Amino acid sequence: MKRWFQISIWIVLVAAILIIFEEKDTPEYYITLFSLIIGLVFFIIALILYVIYKRKDEKSD
């Protein structure tokens, strides 16, 4: 689970830094924007799974 957080955070950080330097309306800009969105989606999925597993562990105790 930690690995998902790390990967998604790295994707978001790198894409956010790259999107600052990309010129708008170029293919590279849209690819970087897509990578940023994918990273955010992975982060949200990892966060939801973390909350679900955390609650499941608390109920089993």
N, C-alpha and C positions, 0 to 999 in steps of 0.2 A: 504494500500500500504506500509506503514511503517513497518507493521508486516512482510511482505514478505522480506524486506531488513534485518530486524533483524534476522529472522529465517535463511535466507541463509548465512548471515555473521557468525552466530554462528556455523552453520554446517561446513563452510569452515575453521574457526579458530580451532575448535576442531579436525577436520580431519587433518589439517595441523600439529597441535601439535602431534597428535597420530602417524602420519606417520613417524615422525622423530625417534620415539622410537621403531617402529616395525621392526622386522627383515625381510629382503627381501625374496621373494619366500615362504611366509607362507600365509595361508588363511586369517589371520587377516590383513596382509598388503594389499591384494587385496580388501578386504571389505572396509578398510579405504580409499584406493585410489578411489573406486567406490563412497563412500560417499562424498569425496572431489569433484569429477566430478559432482555429483548430486547437491551439494551446489553451485558450479559455474554456472551450468545451471539455477538453480532457481534465482540466483543473476542476470544473464543476462536477463532472462525473466522479472523480476521485474523492472530492469532498462529500458528495452524497453517499458513496460507498463507505467512506470512513464513518460517517454518522450512523449509518445502518448497522455496521459491524460493532460499533461502540455500544449502541443500544442493545444489540443482541447479547453482547458480553455482560452487560449490566443485568439483564434479565436472567441470565443463566446462573449468576452468583447467588 
